[in-house]
């Protein structure tokens, strides 16, 4: 499920893939494969192929380690244990750091981004809920009911549960980028569903090109890009109820086909793309005013259902 909300993007960006792929470079090594349930790639501008291969192997080990912590579907994952019992003792550095960042973004966005929305996802996945069911479910949603400290993580109310699908991919992307830097790979493009670049694509100082919805190509130089799109997974044939749910209202917004965010880190880009997808324009502007270096691209404003043919 980490990759499900990106399924739409692979189709959408496919026509731009050849254009957006980094050009061949005499000192570039590119690995492509599958991780986090999606097609991913690591591109390293470095002359030592053996060192690049070793770095990629270490990065994939790190991805596997972190996915085992954050996965909803690994029964023994730290997240799985937290959702089953409501408590996680000695949660470890990565879980504390990720959830601390998630809580900060929840406060910044007024709850538009909220990792406690998993009960809503379960409700909608089971069928179209009525208003009473949504109101009841919202009692088990809310970032203020998530308590995070280095010693323990706790859910304050019975029935609460977390999903990290809107932030974990970005966090893992940032961790992998940091690993590459520490190994001396100062020029790289990491694509783990979100993009994060470091340095430049080539010796001429060119930025890294990344495919975006609408056939666009974004040039990034030391930043990150993430896109959220409701069409990644729909709960109904019309696509009006989809997996991106507003945690404040309990339903799927349909203002946009996709929202792409460019900002310094993949963690923030991942979470903000989700938050801006569910926010109205005034709310999004207020959040952007409190941050620096944030660019937003909204695609395909959807008309109301009644106006559709």
C-alpha positions in Angstrom: 0.0 0.0 0.0 2.9 2.4 0.3 3.0 2.5 -3.5 -0.7 2.5 -4.2 -1.2 6.2 -4.3 1.6 6.5 -6.9 0.2 3.9 -9.3 -1.6 6.6 -11.2 1.6 8.6 -11.5 3.5 5.9 -13.3 0.9 5.9 -16.1 0.6 9.7 -16.1 4.4 10.3 -16.3 5.1 7.4 -18.7 5.1 9.6 -21.8 7.6 12.0 -20.2 9.9 9.3 -18.9 12.4 9.3 -21.7 12.6 13.1 -21.6 12.9 13.2 -17.9 15.5 10.4 -17.5 19.0 11.8 -16.7 21.1 11.8 -19.8 23.9 9.3 -20.1 27.1 10.6 -18.4 30.5 9.2 -18.6 30.7 8.9 -14.8 27.1 8.0 -14.1 25.8 4.7 -12.7 22.1 4.0 -12.7 20.3 1.2 -11.0 16.6 0.4 -11.6 14.5 -2.1 -9.9 11.6 -2.6 -7.4 11.4 -1.4 -3.8 8.5 -0.3 -1.6 6.2 -2.0 -4.1 7.1 0.3 -7.0 9.5 0.8 -9.8 12.4 2.9 -8.4 15.8 4.0 -9.4 19.1 5.4 -8.1 21.4 7.5 -10.3 24.9 8.2 -9.1 27.3 10.5 -10.9 30.5 8.8 -9.8 33.5 7.3 -11.7 33.9 4.2 -9.5 31.3 1.6 -10.7 32.2 -0.9 -7.9 31.8 1.7 -5.2 28.4 2.8 -6.8 27.2 -0.8 -6.8 28.2 -1.3 -3.2 26.4 2.0 -2.2 23.3 0.9 -4.0 23.3 -2.5 -2.2 23.6 -0.7 1.1 20.8 1.6 0.2 18.5 -1.3 -0.7 19.3 -2.9 2.7 18.3 0.3 4.4 15.1 0.5 2.4 14.2 -3.0 3.5 15.0 -2.3 7.1 12.8 0.9 7.2 10.0 -0.7 5.3 9.9 -3.5 8.0 9.4 -0.7 10.6 6.8 1.3 8.8 4.7 -1.2 6.8 1.0 -1.7 7.5 1.2 -5.2 6.2 4.3 -6.7 7.8 2.6 -8.4 10.8 5.7 -7.9 13.0 6.5 -4.3 11.9 6.7 -1.7 14.6 3.7 0.1 13.0 1.7 -3.2 13.0 2.4 -3.7 16.7 1.5 -0.1 17.5 -1.8 -0.4 15.7 -2.7 -3.7 17.4 -1.9 -2.8 20.9 -2.0 1.0 21.0 1.5 1.2 22.5 5.1 0.9 21.4 7.8 0.8 24.0 11.3 1.7 23.1 10.2 2.6 19.5 13.6 3.4 18.1 15.1 6.5 16.5 13.6 6.2 13.1 10.0 5.7 14.3 10.3 8.6 16.8 11.9 10.9 14.2 9.3 10.1 11.5 6.3 10.5 13.8 7.7 13.7 15.3 8.0 15.1 11.9 4.5 13.9 11.0 3.1 15.6 14.1 4.8 18.9 13.3 3.3 18.8 9.8 -0.1 18.0 11.2 0.1 21.0 13.5 1.4 23.2 10.6 -1.5 22.1 8.3 -4.2 22.2 10.9 -4.7 18.5 10.7 -5.0 18.3 6.9 -2.1 15.9 7.1 -2.7 13.4 9.8 -1.1 9.9 10.1 -4.0 8.8 12.4 -6.4 8.6 9.5 -6.1 4.8 9.1 -9.6 4.1 10.6 -11.1 6.3 7.9 -9.3 4.4 5.2 -10.6 1.1 6.6 -14.1 2.5 6.7 -14.1 3.7 3.1 -12.4 0.5 1.9 -15.2 -1.6 3.3 -17.9 0.3 1.3 -19.6 3.6 1.0 -20.3 4.8 4.6 -23.2 7.0 5.6 -22.8 10.3 7.5 -23.3 8.6 10.9 -20.5 6.1 10.3 -18.2 8.8 9.2 -18.9 10.9 12.3 -18.4 7.9 14.5 -15.1 7.1 12.8 -13.8 10.6 13.2 -13.8 10.1 17.0 -10.9 7.7 16.5 -9.0 10.1 14.2 -6.9 13.1 15.3 -3.2 13.8 15.7 -3.7 15.1 19.2 -4.4 11.5 20.3 -1.0 10.4 19.2 1.7 10.6 21.9 5.3 10.4 20.8 8.4 10.3 23.0 11.8 8.5 22.7 10.6 6.0 25.3 7.1 5.2 24.1 4.6 5.9 21.4 0.9 5.6 22.4 -2.5 6.0 20.9 -4.8 7.8 23.3 -8.2 6.2 22.3 -9.3 2.7 21.5 -9.6 2.0 17.8 -7.0 4.5 16.7 -4.5 3.4 14.1 -1.8 5.0 12.0 -0.9 4.9 8.3 2.5 6.2 7.2 1.7 5.9 3.5 1.7 9.7 3.1 5.2 10.3 4.6 7.2 7.1 5.0 8.3 7.0 1.3 9.6 10.5 1.6 11.4 9.7 4.9 13.1 6.7 3.4 14.1 8.7 0.3 15.8 11.3 2.6 17.5 8.5 4.6 18.9 6.9 1.4 20.1 10.3 0.1 21.9 10.9 3.4 23.6 7.5 3.2 24.8 8.3 -0.3 26.3 11.6 0.8 28.1 10.0 3.7 29.6 7.5 1.3 30.9 10.3 -0.9 28.2 10.4 -3.5 27.5 14.1 -3.6 25.8 14.0 -7.0 22.8 11.7 -7.1 19.1 11.4 -7.9 17.1 9.1 -5.6 13.7 7.9 -6.9 11.8 5.8 -4.4 8.3 7.1 -5.4 9.4 10.5 -4.2 12.4 12.2 -5.7 15.4 13.7 -3.9 18.5 15.1 -5.5 21.9 16.1 -4.3 24.5 18.0 -6.3 24.2 18.2 -10.1 23.5 15.8 -12.9 26.8 16.4 -14.7 30.0 18.3 -14.7 28.4 21.2 -16.5 26.2 21.8 -13.4 22.9 20.7 -14.9 20.0 20.2 -12.6 18.3 16.8 -12.3 15.1 16.5 -14.5 12.1 14.8 -13.0 8.8 13.9 -14.8 5.7 15.6 -13.4 2.0 15.3 -14.2 0.8 17.2 -17.3 3.9 16.2 -19.3 6.0 18.7 -17.4 9.6 18.2 -16.4 10.8 19.8 -13.2 14.5 20.7 -12.8 15.7 20.1 -9.2 19.1 20.9 -7.8 19.4 19.7 -4.2 15.7 19.5 -3.5 12.8 17.0 -3.5 9.6 16.4 -5.5 6.5 14.5 -4.5 3.0 14.1 -6.1 -0.3 13.0 -4.6 -3.1 11.8 -6.9 -6.5 10.4 -5.9 -6.6 8.2 -8.9 -4.0 5.9 -7.5 -6.7 3.9 -5.7 -10.4 4.4 -5.9 -13.1 2.9 -3.7 -15.9 3.4 -6.2 -16.1 3.1 -10.0 -16.6 6.8 -10.5 -13.4 7.6 -8.6 -15.1 10.1 -6.3 -14.2 8.1 -3.2 -10.5 7.5 -3.2 -7.6 6.7 -0.8 -6.7 10.4 -0.2 -9.1 11.3 2.6 -9.4 14.6 4.4 -8.8 13.6 8.1 -10.9 16.6 9.3 -14.0 15.8 7.3 -13.7 12.1 6.7 -14.2 12.1 2.9 -12.2 12.4 -0.3 -11.7 15.8 -1.8 -12.0 16.1 -5.6 -10.6 19.6 -6.4 -7.5 18.3 -8.2 -6.4 15.3 -10.3 -2.9 15.7 -8.7 -0.8 18.0 -6.5 3.0 18.2 -6.9 5.2 19.8 -4.3 8.9 20.8 -4.6 10.7 21.6 -1.4 14.0 20.9 0.4 13.3 17.4 1.7 11.3 14.4 0.4 9.7 13.9 3.9 8.2 17.4 3.7 7.3 17.1 0.0 5.5 13.8 0.6 3.4 15.1 3.4 2.7 18.5 1.9 1.5 17.1 -1.4 -1.1 15.1 0.6 -2.1 18.1 2.8 -2.4 20.5 -0.2 -4.5 17.9 -2.0 -7.2 18.1 0.7 -6.9 21.8 1.4 -8.7 24.7 -0.2 -6.6 27.5 -1.8 -6.8 29.8 1.1 -5.6 27.2 3.6 -2.8 26.1 1.3 -1.6 29.7 0.9 -1.5 30.2 4.7 0.7 27.1 5.1 3.0 28.2 2.3 3.4 31.6 3.9 5.0 29.9 6.9 7.5 28.0 4.9 10.3 28.9 2.5 11.3 27.3 -0.9 7.9 25.5 -1.5 6.6 25.3 -5.0 3.2 23.7 -5.8 1.8 22.5 -9.1 -1.9 21.5 -9.1 -3.2 19.6 -12.1 -6.7 18.9 -13.5 -9.1 20.7 -11.4 -12.2 18.5 -11.3 -15.7 19.8 -11.9 -18.5 18.8 -9.5 -19.9 15.3 -10.2 -23.2 16.9 -11.5 -21.3 18.8 -14.1 -19.5 15.8 -15.5 -20.9 14.2 -18.7 
